[in-house]
Amino acid sequence: MIEVVRPGPLATVQDLGRPGLAHLGVPSSGAVDGRSLRLANRLVGNPEGAACLELTFGGAALRFHGAAWVAATGAPSPLRVDGRAAGLNGPCRVPAGALVEFGLPLEGARTYLAVRGGLAVEPVLGSRSTDLLSGLGPAPLSPGDRLPVAGRADGPPMVVDQAPVPSLPTVPTLRVLPGPRDDWFAPGAFDALTTGTWVVTSESNRVGVRLTGRPLERAREGELPSEGMVTGAIQVPPNGLPIVFLADHPTTGGYPVIGVVTGVDIPLAAQLRPGQEMRFRRV
């Protein structure tokens, strides 16, 4: 059992989500940075989709009531186990009764903590993920919450001491495919999207990254009938400022989508933080 002493700004349980249910109005949800969640699970010998903790801007403190193996990945939050510094991107032994604490990450936004065996909160529609938009899954964590662990700390030996993980770029560049509604924008609008510099706003969350910069000019008035939305869609509301949809995005929307971020760059989008500059590149 893991007890939440403090959750930090936002701590949720996440796995790989609920894909394939958008036709029922159910978002896919799951870890925003799925690459980091998969890595954390592999480091402790879990299946890649086991439920983990997603910590937004660190700050969490967790009391482990039994010994465990853990691994932290994603945004590099300073990690301490009973007051002693521990490394990220590798397995770490936590003694029974130890307090595991995360500081503020030096870069990025989301840190993932995997526990050997996985977290055993009750699944909803086949997933243990918290969906902030629809309210499905467990509520965001609060002080005093207790999280059961599905497995034991022992088991087959882990074979990786440290995973080589590159640093996050200072000014990330997300690759983007044009369309499907780029014809709703004035000539040169897509070029403006991919040649300008954008700044992440404080309104960004698991639903989407909101950007500010030079507004994109529309060629058509009005809005579209609602149509399906995908993770990575760059939706542009009437103010002309793009929103990059992340894991908890709505399944439909009526604002035109000027382009879609490639799937391989979604984890990079997941680590954008307010005030950070970023760019797009056409592919």
Secondary structure, DSSP 4 states (H G I P E B T S, - for coil): -EEEEE--SEEEEE-S--TT-GGGT----S-SSHHHHHHHHHHTT--TT--EEEEES---EEEESS-EEEEEEES---EEETTEEE-SSS-EEE-TT-EEEE---SS-SEEEEEETT-B-PPPBTTB----TTT--SSPPP-TT-EE-BSS-S-SSPP--S----PPPPSS-EEEEEE-SSGGGB-TTHHHHHHHS-EEE-TT--SSEEEEESSPPPBSS-S-PPPEE--TTEEE--TT---EEE-TT--SEE-S-EEEEE-GGGHHHHHT--TT-EEEEEE-
